[in-house]
Amino acid sequence: MALKSWPFKESDSLAKQLRNYDGVVRFETGFGPSGLPHIGTFAEVARTTWVRRAFEHITGKKTELIAFSDDMDGLRKVPLNMPNKEMLREHLGEPLSRIPDPFGCCESYSDHMNGKLREFLDRYEFDYRFQSSAEAYSRGDFDEGLRLILEKHDEIRDVVAPTLREENRKDWSPIMPICPKCGKVYTTRVLEVHPENGTVLMKCDKSFGDVHGCGHEGEVNVTGGNVKVGWKVDWALRWYSYGIHYEMYGKDLIESAKLSARICRILGGRPPVGLVYEMFLDENGEKISKSVGKGVTVDAWMEYAPLESLLYYIFQNPKKAKRLFFGMIPKVVDDYLAELKRYPTLAEEKKPDSAVWHVHGGNPPAYGSSITFSLINNLISGLGTDDEELLWTYLKKYDPQVEDYENVVRALVTRSLAFYRDFILPNKKYEKPDRNMRYLFEELRNELGDVSTDASAEDLQAIPFDIARRHDVDPKEFFKAIYGALLGQERGPRFGTFAKLMGRDKVLELIDKALA
Ligand SMILES: [Zn+2]
C-alpha cells in the first residue's frame, strides 16, 4: 500500500527517476551566507531531510544531503545589525569569502556565517555535508562545468538574456570574473570568451550604487576560483557538477529554478526533482521578511515550546502558506501532543504517514497523558504561581498517568511558564461580573460548594451550564464572564476540566475573589 504523506509522494517521484541508478542519491539545500540562518533555512533543511528519510525507507538506497553555502556571492549592501560597517562598506562588491570577518573571530565574513550555519544545523542534529562555494571553485569541483559554460556561452546567454531588463542584456555573461586587482565581482564584465584557452577577457569598469570598478583589463582563467558564475547559472552548475537529484525551493524562486533547469540541460545534465514550498507569513498574513529579522526564530520557539512541535507545524502541507507567530504556540503544541497520543493506535502500515513518524525519524516517543500545554497554561493562570513543584503536584492529581511522562511534562511546565510570562500575563484583564451576572456567580458558588470534591469534570461542567439555562442566559455568555472574572481572559478552558484540575475549593476561592 502506497504511503500518502507528502515526503513519500516526493520520494516516489524521485524513485521513479532513479530506477536504474545505484550510486549515492544527492539531496541539496542552499544557503546565502550574507546573513544569519533563519527559520526558512531551518524549514528547508528539515523538509529535505524528511523526503530523504522517506526515500531511504522506501528504496534502501544510500543518500547524502549537501548544505551548500553561496559564499562566492558578493556583498551588495552592508547588512543591518553588523559591526564594523565602515570596513564592510570598503568591501562592497567582493565575494563574501574574501571579506574580513566583521566580528573579527574567523578568517572571513562567510567563514563566520558558515560557522553559524553549521552550529545551527548541528544544534538540531541534522545530518548533512557542508560545502562552501569558494572552496568548491578553488578546488576545481566546477572546472569541467566551467569549461562547458565557455563552450556553450552564447547558447546560455540566449536563454537568459530575454529574462533580463533591456539595458542589462548587452553585457550579460554567465561568467562573472573576480577582478584580480580590486577583488570585486560586481564591477566586472566579460569582453571576450576564449573556450580554447579556458579564459575570458574582462574589464573592471561597471558600477553599482556608488561602488565603481577600478578600470583593470586583462585575461583570467575561469578555473582556480578566479570567476564565479551568475546565480541561476550557479545553481545549474552545482546540479550538473555534483549530480544533484533532489532540491526543493521557495515559491519565490520558481522562475529562477526553471531557468536553472534549462541551463543544466544545456550543459548535458539532468535537473533535480523538487518540491516548491510556500512562504511563511506573520500574524497579519504578511510575508516574513528576513532582512527585518523580526518574527519567530527557532531559538525563541524553543524557549516556549518543544522543538518537535515547531517541526510538527512545519511538516504540515508545505505547499500552503503558513502563518508563524508566538500566539499560535499552545495550539501547535497541543496538536503535536494529540498526534503523539494517537500514534500507537494507528494501523502499523499507516504509521509512516503520521507527522510524528517523520518528525521523530521513524521512532516517536510515547505520550499517554491527557495533560496539554493549554491546560498547564490555565493552571498557571488559575493558581497565579510560578512554582513548578506546585504545578506538578496539581498535574499529578489531575492525571496520575503523567508520572510516566515526567520529563516531557516537566519540560512543558518550564516552557509554559515562559509563555505565560511573555504572552498571557501582559494581556490579562480581569472583568468583574456585572449586576446580572453576579447573580449567576453567586449561584455557581453555592452549587459548587455543595458538590462532592471528587465530582467528575462532566458533573462540574453541567453546573454553570444549567444555571445559565435556568436564567435564560446563553451559556456561552456565562462562560465568557467566568473566564473574564476568574482568569482575566476572553477565552478559556472548558469549565469542568478547569474546575477538576484546580480542585473545587480553589475555584470557590477564585469566585469569592471575583465577587469581592
Ligand atoms: Zn577591479
Boltz pocket constraint, residues with backbone or C-beta under 6 A from the ligand:
constraints:
  - pocket:
      binder: B
      contacts: [[A, 179], [A, 180], [A, 181], [A, 182], [A, 183], [A, 184], [A, 187], [A, 204], [A, 213], [A, 214], [A, 215], [A, 216]]
      max_distance: 6.0
